[in-house]
Amino acid sequence: MKPTSWVGWMLVVAMGGCATNAAAQEPGMALLHPLFQDHAVLQREQPVPVWGRAAPGATVSVTVAGRTVSTHAAADGRWQATLPSMAAGGPHAMSVRAGDATQIVHDVQIGDVWLCSGQSNMELPVRRTLDADSEIASATQPKIRLFTVPKAAAVSPQSDFPASVAWHTAAPDTVRDFSAACLYFARELQKTVDVPMGLIQAAWGGSRIEAWTSTDALRMQGGMGPALDVLALSARDPAAANTRWGQHWQHWWTTREGAAADTPWQPGTDSSGWQRAPATLGAWERWGVPALAGYNGMVWYRTQVTLTAAQAGKHAWLELGPVDETDMTWVNGVAVGSQYGAGERRTYALPPGLLKAGANTVVINVLDTYGEGGLAGPASAHAIRLDDGTRIALDARWQYRMAPGVQAPPLAPWHAATGLSTLYNGMISPLGAYGLRGVLWYQGESNTGDAMAYLARLRSLRDDWRRRFGAHTPLLLVQLAGYGQPAVAPVESGWAQVREAQRLAAVEDPRTGLAVAIDIGDAYDIHPPNKQELGRRLARAARHVVYSERGVAPSGPIARQASATRAGVRIAFDDVAGALVTTGANGPIGFELCDADAHHCHYADAVLDGHDVVLRSAEAGSAARVRYCWADGPVCTLHDSSGAPAGPFELSISPAEVP
């Protein structure tokens, strides 16, 4: 809504709502939610919700493609109407009238709308993919429309975007920074589904699945109640939430084995183990300290700032330079803030009475999990700022202490990418119930540290988003691509466990499809650039799952059953195009036989037998499970005649039949 429009709104409030609709609402004001703009795509062949704001009580009429619906604005000015189902086509104009106020948006298409969400591999732009220059130059596709949801985290659900938004027609100057996986998917899909495609990108690099799930859905999973309570408290009283979370974090720290008496955040604690940090601060990998050269983990920092009594009595904020990547910060032993975000500055409001005349202690715990980490320099970047504008730099004589070997600390629930419901509140909630054909989800790398919980998390997100966008909304999953060096022996792998959760989610639900990406990963790059092939595989999954196209399998060969036989363990595959084939060897590699708990696994020789694979091993008779391509970055050589790969899996072995 334009700022001038709020003037009329406030007049209505001030006059007790006595003004007429024409007087209360300016003729040129925005009646529609920002999702409904020039070049928008509305979902075909299903009722379409449309909403916005008008003067309280105003009669609102919406017309598009010859259909008109009417409704009334509520007491708070919000209105919503539902357009009838419409066939694909366009361009159309959408006209909205409320009293004397009218808004018209142009070039509206009716087609299929896709929400493309997840973390950095969904966010990865076209300019970072294979043959990017050529792809960008040839990207004039007027029937594909792009909408990017602004990055925003919130502790409570939002109805509006925090920044201006727009729909754009796909063209060289608009696709450059748009999601490559999303764009290439739509481009491939239009070869067989020739309708306008609306693509909504809502992605955030490094995000965990919990950040994309509503608080109600997270509570239903269990185990997150205390953190969700702190999140709710932060919406009402951030200072109280910081204190409570600090107590929770401190409890975690002191309940580790042998750490009960270790309280580094407290002023005056033992100085043993603390060392002088370089005056320039910066990434600890560059300090010349061998133990920190390739270190990912936690490091404690501490220093002081000296204040006069007058300064200590003022409202104040702690300002920190960029931190990579997560901090937990105390002043005089009281937790004042925590934030996730590599290279982002921090500003924490300090509670009244916390500062004192004389020396004040500042302690920061920094967690880094990838690449370089630490507290950025120079030392002058860190200071206390008073409400009169005075800025007092923290003492440059920083000390540090490593904290190697500890498990990952609890992450504050309000963290943007790693919190609870934060991205759902800030980036999904503003989408309302916008009509969708389906959802593309490429996420999971940030959950590989607790992969055993990922299947429950994924089911929860699927059900949660279906409650918002429709009970039958299809979900197309990208199974995590390979990353890292191949293993020389069977290993446990959080990446493999997440892939298995993604596979199971697709197996159990006919409205969920899976795009296998294990073979198009990059051992050295967590962001594989071959998003063109990924788009083709997502389109294939959509043709099967969403459009029920006959003769199109959702993916490559799918392992259906493993059974013990006299010849060995036999694995039957479905959805094989032509025959099973292998590359680079006489038989497929990467198969493992394991005991019931998968505590002991060993590689097994494999041979092809029609649409089956038979594993031979001296220990096959005692095996209880079979795994394929079970590693972070495995080598997978089993395909079918079309070239589609068989994806990673784990199956229990059915016992041999008794003659």
C-alpha positions in Angstrom: 0.0 0.0 0.0 1.3 3.4 -0.9 2.2 5.7 2.1 -0.4 8.2 1.0 -3.0 5.5 1.1 -2.4 5.1 4.9 -3.4 8.7 5.4 -6.9 8.0 4.3 -6.9 4.8 6.4 -6.0 6.7 9.5 -8.7 9.3 8.9 -11.3 6.5 8.9 -9.9 5.2 12.2 -9.8 8.7 13.7 -13.4 9.4 12.6 -14.7 6.2 14.1 -15.3 4.7 10.6 -18.0 7.3 9.7 -16.5 8.3 6.4 -18.0 6.9 3.2 -16.0 4.4 1.1 -15.2 7.0 -1.5 -13.9 9.4 1.1 -12.1 6.7 3.1 -10.2 5.3 0.2 -8.1 7.1 -2.4 -9.1 6.2 -6.0 -5.5 5.3 -6.9 -4.6 3.1 -3.9 -3.4 -0.5 -4.2 -6.3 -2.8 -3.4 -4.6 -6.0 -4.3 -1.9 -7.9 -2.3 1.5 -7.3 -4.0 1.4 -10.9 -5.4 -1.2 -9.7 -7.9 0.7 -7.4 -10.3 1.4 -7.0 -14.0 2.7 -10.2 -15.6 1.3 -12.4 -12.8 0.3 -16.0 -13.5 -2.9 -17.4 -11.9 -3.4 -21.1 -11.4 -5.6 -22.7 -14.1 -8.4 -25.2 -13.6 -9.0 -24.6 -9.9 -10.6 -21.9 -7.8 -8.2 -19.0 -7.4 -8.0 -17.0 -4.1 -7.5 -13.3 -4.5 -7.0 -10.8 -1.6 -6.0 -7.4 -0.5 -7.0 -4.4 1.5 -9.7 -1.8 1.2 -11.7 0.6 3.3 -13.5 -1.2 6.2 -16.8 -2.5 5.0 -16.2 -1.6 1.4 -17.8 -3.8 -1.3 -15.0 -5.2 -3.4 -15.5 -6.7 -6.9 -12.8 -8.5 -8.9 -13.0 -9.2 -12.6 -10.6 -11.2 -14.7 -11.2 -13.2 -18.0 -14.8 -12.3 -18.0 -15.4 -13.6 -14.4 -16.5 -11.3 -11.6 -16.8 -12.0 -7.9 -17.7 -9.7 -5.1 -17.0 -9.6 -1.3 -16.8 -7.1 1.5 -13.7 -5.8 3.4 -13.6 -6.7 7.0 -13.4 -4.3 9.9 -9.6 -4.2 9.5 -9.8 -3.6 5.8 -8.7 -7.1 4.7 -10.7 -8.8 2.0 -10.5 -12.1 0.1 -12.5 -13.5 -2.8 -12.3 -16.7 -4.8 -12.3 -16.6 -8.6 -13.9 -19.6 -10.4 -11.7 -22.1 -12.2 -10.4 -20.8 -15.5 -8.7 -22.4 -18.5 -5.1 -21.6 -19.5 -4.6 -18.5 -21.6 -4.0 -14.8 -21.6 -3.0 -12.1 -21.5 -5.9 -10.8 -19.3 -6.5 -7.6 -17.3 -7.5 -8.0 -13.6 -9.7 -5.2 -12.4 -10.6 -4.6 -8.7 -13.0 -1.9 -7.6 -13.9 -0.8 -4.0 -16.1 2.2 -3.9 -14.5 4.9 -6.1 -11.1 3.2 -5.9 -10.0 1.0 -8.8 -6.9 -1.0 -9.5 -6.1 -2.7 -12.8 -3.2 -5.1 -13.4 -2.2 -6.1 -16.9 -0.8 -9.0 -18.8 -2.1 -11.6 -16.4 -1.7 -15.2 -17.6 -3.7 -18.3 -16.6 -1.4 -21.3 -16.4 0.5 -23.4 -13.9 2.2 -21.9 -10.8 5.2 -23.5 -9.1 6.7 -22.6 -5.7 10.4 -23.3 -5.8 11.9 -23.5 -2.3 14.8 -24.8 -0.2 18.3 -23.8 0.4 21.3 -22.7 -1.7 21.0 -25.3 -4.4 17.5 -24.0 -5.1 18.7 -20.5 -4.8 21.7 -21.0 -7.1 21.1 -18.5 -10.0 21.3 -19.2 -13.7 24.6 -17.2 -13.9 26.4 -19.9 -11.9 25.3 -22.9 -14.0 26.9 -24.6 -16.9 27.1 -22.6 -20.1 25.6 -19.6 -18.2 26.4 -16.9 -20.8 24.6 -18.8 -23.5 21.7 -19.7 -21.2 21.2 -16.1 -20.2 21.4 -14.8 -23.8 18.8 -17.2 -25.0 16.4 -16.8 -22.1 13.6 -14.9 -23.9 10.6 -17.0 -22.8 7.5 -14.8 -22.6 5.3 -17.6 -21.3 7.5 -18.1 -18.2 7.1 -15.5 -15.4 9.4 -15.0 -12.4 8.6 -13.9 -8.9 11.3 -13.7 -6.2 10.2 -13.6 -2.5 12.4 -11.2 -0.6 14.6 -12.8 2.0 13.0 -12.2 5.3 12.9 -14.0 8.7 10.3 -13.3 11.3 9.3 -14.6 14.7 5.6 -14.5 13.9 3.6 -15.0 10.6 3.6 -12.1 8.2 1.0 -11.1 5.7 3.1 -8.8 3.6 6.6 -8.8 2.1 9.2 -6.5 3.7 10.3 -5.1 0.3 8.8 -4.3 -3.1 8.2 -7.2 -5.3 7.2 -7.8 -9.0 6.5 -10.4 -11.6 8.9 -10.5 -14.5 8.7 -12.1 -17.9 11.7 -14.4 -18.4 14.3 -12.6 -20.4 18.1 -12.2 -20.3 18.0 -9.4 -17.8 15.6 -11.1 -15.5 16.8 -14.8 -15.4 20.4 -14.0 -14.5 19.8 -14.1 -10.7 16.8 -16.4 -10.7 16.8 -20.0 -9.5 18.3 -22.1 -12.2 16.7 -25.3 -11.0 13.3 -23.7 -11.1 13.8 -22.0 -14.5 15.2 -25.0 -16.3 12.4 -27.2 -14.9 9.7 -24.9 -16.3 11.5 -24.6 -19.6 11.7 -28.4 -20.0 8.2 -28.9 -18.8 6.7 -26.5 -21.4 7.9 -28.9 -24.1 5.0 -31.2 -23.1 2.8 -28.9 -21.0 2.3 -25.9 -23.3 0.8 -23.4 -20.8 2.1 -20.2 -19.1 4.3 -21.0 -16.1 4.5 -18.9 -13.0 7.6 -19.5 -10.9 7.8 -18.3 -7.3 11.3 -18.5 -5.8 11.4 -18.6 -2.0 14.9 -20.0 -1.0 17.6 -19.2 1.5 21.1 -20.7 1.4 22.1 -22.7 4.5 18.5 -23.0 5.7 17.2 -25.9 7.7 13.9 -27.5 7.1 12.6 -26.4 10.5 12.9 -22.8 9.5 10.4 -23.4 6.7 7.8 -25.2 8.8 5.0 -23.4 10.8 5.1 -23.4 14.6 1.9 -25.4 14.8 3.4 -28.1 12.7 6.7 -28.1 14.7 4.8 -28.5 17.9 3.0 -31.5 16.6 6.4 -33.2 16.0 7.2 -32.9 19.7 10.5 -32.1 21.3 10.7 -28.5 20.3 8.2 -27.0 22.8 10.7 -25.0 25.0 12.4 -23.5 22.0 9.1 -22.6 20.4 8.0 -21.0 23.7 11.1 -18.8 23.6 10.4 -17.9 20.0 6.9 -16.8 21.0 8.4 -14.8 23.9 10.8 -13.1 21.5 7.9 -11.6 19.6 6.6 -9.9 22.8 9.8 -9.3 24.8 13.1 -9.8 23.0 15.2 -9.0 26.0 13.4 -11.6 28.1 13.8 -14.2 25.3 17.5 -13.5 25.1 17.9 -14.1 28.8 15.9 -17.3 28.7 17.7 -18.6 25.7 21.0 -17.8 27.3 20.0 -19.9 30.3 19.1 -22.8 28.0 22.4 -22.5 26.2 24.4 -22.3 29.4 22.6 -25.4 30.7 23.7 -27.2 27.5 27.3 -26.1 28.0 27.6 -27.0 31.7 25.9 -30.4 31.3 28.5 -31.7 28.9 30.8 -34.3 30.5 33.4 -32.7 32.7 32.2 -29.1 32.0 30.0 -28.4 35.1 32.4 -25.8 36.5 33.3 -24.2 33.2 31.4 -20.9 32.7 33.5 -18.8 30.2 30.7 -16.2 29.9 31.0 -15.1 33.5 33.3 -12.1 34.4 36.3 -13.0 36.4 36.5 -16.6 35.3 39.8 -18.5 35.3 42.2 -17.2 32.7 43.8 -20.5 32.0 43.5 -21.7 28.5 42.8 -18.1 27.2 45.3 -16.7 24.7 45.8 -13.3 23.1 44.1 -12.9 19.8 45.7 -10.9 16.9 44.9 -7.2 17.1 43.4 -7.5 13.5 41.1 -10.3 14.5 39.6 -11.7 11.3 39.3 -15.4 10.2 41.1 -17.6 12.8 42.3 -19.8 10.0 44.7 -16.9 9.0 46.2 -16.3 12.5 49.1 -18.7 11.9 47.9 -21.0 14.7 48.3 -24.6 13.5 45.3 -25.9 15.5 43.1 -23.2 13.9 44.4 -23.5 10.3 41.6 -25.8 9.1 39.3 -25.6 12.2 35.5 -25.8 12.0 33.9 -25.5 15.4 33.6 -23.2 18.4 35.9 -20.5 19.7 35.4 -18.2 22.7 36.3 -14.5 22.5 36.4 -12.0 25.4 37.3 -8.4 26.0 36.2 -5.5 28.1 35.0 -1.9 27.7 35.4 0.8 30.4 32.5 3.2 31.0 31.8 6.2 33.2 28.9 6.2 35.5 27.0 8.6 33.2 27.7 6.4 30.2 26.6 3.2 32.0 23.3 4.8 32.9 22.3 5.5 29.3 20.3 3.2 26.9 22.9 1.3 25.0 23.5 -1.2 22.2 26.4 -3.6 21.6 27.6 -3.4 18.0 29.7 -6.2 16.6 31.4 -6.4 13.3 30.6 -9.4 10.9 30.7 -12.8 12.6 31.1 -16.0 10.7 28.8 -17.7 11.3 26.8 -18.0 14.6 27.4 -16.1 17.8 26.1 -16.4 21.4 27.0 -13.1 23.2 27.0 -12.1 26.8 27.7 -8.7 28.6 28.6 -8.9 32.2 27.5 -12.6 32.3 24.0 -11.9 30.9 23.0 -13.2 27.4 22.1 -10.3 25.2 21.8 -11.9 21.7 22.5 -14.6 19.2 22.4 -14.5 15.5 23.2 -16.8 12.5 24.6 -15.3 9.3 28.1 -15.5 7.9 29.5 -12.0 7.5 26.6 -10.2 9.0 27.0 -7.4 11.6 25.2 -7.7 15.0 23.5 -5.1 17.0 22.1 -6.1 20.4 20.0 -3.9 22.7 21.3 -4.0 26.3 18.8 -4.2 29.1 18.7 -1.2 31.4 21.0 -1.5 34.4 23.2 -4.2 32.8 26.2 -1.8 32.2 28.2 -0.5 35.1 30.8 2.2 35.8 34.3 0.8 35.3 35.1 -2.4 33.4 32.4 -4.4 31.6 33.0 -7.8 30.2 32.0 -8.9 26.7 32.1 -12.6 25.8 31.2 -14.1 22.4 31.0 -17.7 21.5 31.5 -18.1 17.7 30.5 -21.3 15.9 31.8 -21.9 12.4 30.9 -25.0 10.4 32.1 -24.3 6.9 35.0 -22.3 5.3 36.6 -19.6 7.3 35.2 -18.5 10.7 35.6 -15.9 13.4 35.1 -12.4 14.5 35.9 -9.8 11.8 38.3 -7.0 12.4 39.4 -4.4 12.9 39.0 -4.2 16.6 37.3 -0.8 16.2 34.3 -2.5 14.5 33.1 -3.6 17.9 31.7 -1.0 20.3 29.1 0.1 22.7 26.7 2.7 21.2 24.8 5.0 23.5 21.5 6.7 22.9 23.1 10.1 22.5 25.2 8.7 19.5 28.4 8.2 21.5 30.4 5.2 20.4 32.9 3.6 22.7 35.1 1.0 21.1 35.7 -2.3 22.9 39.2 -2.9 24.2 41.4 -4.2 21.4 43.1 -6.7 23.6 40.9 -9.6 22.7 41.5 -13.1 24.2 40.4 -16.4 22.7 39.9 -20.0 23.7 39.2 -23.0 21.5 36.4 -25.3 22.3 37.2 -28.4 20.2 35.4 -31.6 20.3 32.1 -30.4 21.6 28.8 -31.2 19.9 27.0 -28.5 18.1 25.3 -26.1 20.4 21.5 -25.4 20.4 20.7 -22.7 17.9 18.4 -19.8 18.9 14.9 -20.3 17.5 14.8 -16.8 16.0 17.9 -17.4 13.8 17.0 -16.7 10.1 18.1 -19.8 8.3 18.6 -22.2 11.2 15.7 -21.2 13.5 12.2 -22.5 13.9 9.4 -21.2 11.6 11.4 -18.1 10.8 11.4 -18.4 7.0 7.9 -19.8 7.0 6.8 -16.7 8.9 8.7 -14.3 6.7 8.6 -15.9 3.2 5.8 -18.5 3.0 3.1 -16.9 5.1 3.0 -13.7 2.9 2.1 -16.0 0.0 -1.2 -16.6 1.6 -3.1 -19.4 -0.2 -1.9 -18.4 -3.7 -3.0 -21.0 -6.2 -0.2 -23.5 -7.0 0.1 -26.5 -9.4 2.9 -27.8 -7.1 6.0 -27.3 -5.0 9.6 -28.0 -5.9 11.8 -28.6 -2.8 15.6 -28.8 -2.9 16.9 -28.8 0.7 18.5 -31.1 3.2 22.3 -30.3 3.2 21.9 -28.3 6.4 20.0 -31.2 8.1 22.7 -33.9 7.5 24.0 -33.4 11.0 20.7 -34.9 12.5 19.6 -36.9 9.5 17.7 -39.5 11.5 15.0 -36.9 12.2 14.7 -35.7 8.6 11.9 -38.0 7.4 9.6 -36.8 10.2 10.6 -33.2 9.4 9.9 -33.7 5.7 6.5 -35.3 6.3 5.6 -32.4 8.6 6.6 -29.8 6.1 4.6 -31.5 3.3 1.5 -31.7 5.4 1.9 -28.2 6.7 2.2 -26.6 3.3 -0.7 -28.7 2.0 -2.8 -27.2 4.7 -1.9 -23.8 3.3 -1.9 -24.4 -0.4 -4.3 -27.3 -0.8 -4.6 -30.8 0.5 -3.6 -32.4 -2.9 -0.6 -30.1 -3.7 2.1 -32.2 -5.3 5.6 -32.1 -3.9 8.6 -32.7 -6.1 11.8 -33.4 -4.1 15.4 -33.2 -5.3 17.4 -36.0 -3.7 20.7 -34.6 -2.5 23.5 -34.7 -5.1 26.8 -36.4 -4.4 29.3 -34.2 -2.6 32.8 -35.2 -1.2 35.3 -37.9 -2.0 34.2 -41.5 -2.5 34.6 -43.7 0.5 37.2 -46.5 0.5 35.1 -48.6 2.9 31.4 -48.6 4.0 30.7 -45.6 6.2 27.8 -44.0 8.0 26.6 -40.9 6.2 24.2 -38.2 7.2 23.9 -37.3 3.5 22.9 -40.8 2.7 20.3 -40.8 5.5 18.7 -37.6 4.2 18.6 -39.1 0.7 16.9 -42.2 2.2 14.3 -40.0 3.9 13.6 -38.2 0.6 13.2 -41.6 -1.1 10.8 -42.9 1.5 8.7 -39.7 1.4 8.2 -40.2 -2.3 7.5 -44.0 -2.0 4.8 -43.5 0.6 2.9 -40.7 -1.1 1.6 -40.8 -4.7 1.5 -37.0 -4.8 5.3 -36.8 -4.1 7.9 -37.2 -6.8 11.7 -37.6 -6.6 14.4 -36.3 -8.9 17.6 -38.3 -8.4 20.7 -36.2 -8.5 23.4 -38.4 -7.0 25.3 -38.7 -10.3 25.2 -35.0 -11.2 26.9 -33.8 -8.0 30.4 -32.4 -7.7 32.9 -33.9 -5.3 34.5 -30.5 -4.7 31.5 -28.2 -4.9 28.4 -28.4 -2.8 26.6 -26.4 -5.5 26.8 -28.6 -8.6 26.4 -26.4 -11.7 24.5 -28.9 -13.9 21.1 -27.6 -13.1 19.9 -28.2 -16.7 19.9 -32.0 -16.2 18.3 -31.5 -12.8 15.5 -29.4 -14.5 14.9 -32.3 -17.0 14.6 -34.8 -14.1 12.2 -32.6 -12.2 10.1 -32.1 -15.3 10.0 -35.9 -15.8 8.8 -36.4 -12.2 6.1 -33.7 -12.7 4.9 -35.4 -15.9 4.3 -38.6 -14.0 3.2 -37.3 -10.5 1.4 -34.1 -11.4 0.1 -34.7 -15.0 -0.4 -38.5 -14.8 1.3 -39.0 -18.1 1.3 -42.6 -19.1 4.5 -44.3 -20.1 6.7 -41.8 -18.1 8.3 -43.2 -15.0 8.9 -40.6 -12.2 12.6 -41.3 -12.0 15.1 -44.0 -13.0 15.1 -47.6 -11.8 13.6 -47.9 -8.4 14.6 -50.7 -6.0 11.4 -52.5 -4.9 12.5 -55.5 -2.9 15.5 -57.3 -1.6 15.3 -61.0 -0.8 17.6 -63.8 0.2 18.0 -66.6 -2.4 20.4 -69.5 -2.9 22.3 -67.5 -5.5 22.7 -64.5 -3.1 20.7 -61.4 -2.2 18.4 -60.5 -5.1 17.2 -56.9 -5.6 14.2 -56.3 -7.9 13.8 -53.0 -9.7 10.7 -51.3 -11.1 10.4 -48.5 -13.7 13.3 -49.8 -15.7 13.4 -48.4 -19.3 14.8 -51.1 -21.5 17.4 -52.9 -19.4 19.6 -52.4 -16.4 23.1 -51.3 -17.5 26.3 -50.3 -15.7 29.1 -48.0 -16.6 32.9 -48.3 -16.1 32.8 -51.9 -14.8 31.5 -55.4 -15.6 28.9 -55.1 -12.9 27.4 -52.4 -10.7 29.4 -51.2 -7.8 28.5 -49.5 -4.5 26.3 -52.2 -3.0 26.7 -53.1 0.7 25.4 -55.9 2.8 24.8 -55.0 6.5 23.7 -56.5 9.8 20.3 -55.6 11.3 21.5 -52.4 12.9 23.9 -51.5 10.1 26.8 -51.5 12.5 28.8 -53.8 10.3 28.6 -53.4 6.5 30.8 -54.7 3.7 30.9 -54.2 -0.1 29.4 -57.0 -2.1 30.0 -58.1 -5.7 27.0 -57.6 -7.9 25.8 -59.0 -11.3 22.9 -58.0 -13.4 20.0 -60.5 -14.1 17.3 -58.9 -16.2 15.6 -56.2 -14.1 17.3 -57.6 -10.9 20.7 -57.2 -9.3 22.1 -60.2 -7.5 24.7 -59.6 -4.7 27.2 -62.3 -3.9 29.2 -62.5 -0.7 30.4 -65.1 1.7 28.4 -63.2 4.4 25.2 -62.8 2.3 23.4 -65.5 4.3 23.7 -63.4 7.6 22.9 -60.0 6.1 19.8 -58.2 7.1 20.0 -55.0 5.0 21.3 -53.9 1.6 22.5 -50.4 0.8 23.4 -48.8 -2.5 25.5 -45.7 -2.9 25.6 -45.1 0.8 28.1 -42.2 1.3 28.3 -38.5 1.0 29.8 -38.6 -2.4 29.6 -42.2 -3.7 30.3 -43.6 -7.1 27.0 -44.9 -8.6 27.2 -46.9 -11.8 23.7 -48.5 -12.2 21.4 -47.0 -14.8 18.8 -48.1 -17.3 18.9 -47.9 -21.1 17.6 -44.4 -21.0 20.6 -43.3 -19.0 18.5 -42.5 -15.9 20.3 -43.5 -12.7 19.2 -45.8 -9.9 19.1 -43.7 -6.8 20.6 -44.5 -3.4 18.5 -46.7 -1.1 18.4 -49.0 1.9 16.2 -52.1 2.0 15.6 -54.8 4.6 16.3 -58.3 3.1 13.3 -60.6 3.1 14.3 -64.1 4.3 14.7 -67.0 1.9 11.5 -68.9 1.1 11.3 -72.3 2.7 10.9 -75.1 0.0 
